[in-house]
Amino acid sequence: MGRRTAAACRHAGIRVDAVATEPGIHPLAVAVTAAVTVTRARSGRGNGR
């Protein structure tokens, strides 16, 4: 979702939590995935159970 689409959504009253910026949302997704992986490993939930 681009900045203009996000602005239109906000104007319409639709909540927008993440907006892709250059070069895209990929770096954020990688950071979140890494944080979740570390958290699960520390709590012993890394095996999918």
WOFENDA-V964064 format. One record per backbone hydrogen bond with DSSP energy under -1.0 kcal/mol. NH is the residue of the N-H (numbers start at 1). CO is the residue of the C=O. If there is no record, write none. Layout:
NH&CO  NH&CO
This chain:
6&2  7&3  8&4  9&5  10&6  11&7  12&8  13&10  14&9  20&1  24&21  29&25  30&26  31&27  32&28  33&29  34&30  35&31  36&32  37&33  38&34  39&35  40&36  41&37  42&38  43&39  45&40  48&45
